[in-house]
Amino acid sequence: MQKYVCIPCGWIYDPAEGDPDGGIDPGTAFEDIPDDWVCPVCGASKDMFEPAE
């Protein structure tokens, strides 16, 4: 699955790890994350992420 990077802070969402503290289970594709989810580091909205290289 595709990893995504937060443009403002550089944190990488890895679907294999998810964001357990944010309520996102491991194995959750970025596209399946709720639209109101935010970056756990800087609080940026989901639309501030882009596919990681």
Secondary structure by P-SEA (a helix, b strand, c coil): cbbbbccccbbbbbccccccccccccccccccccccccccccccccccccccc
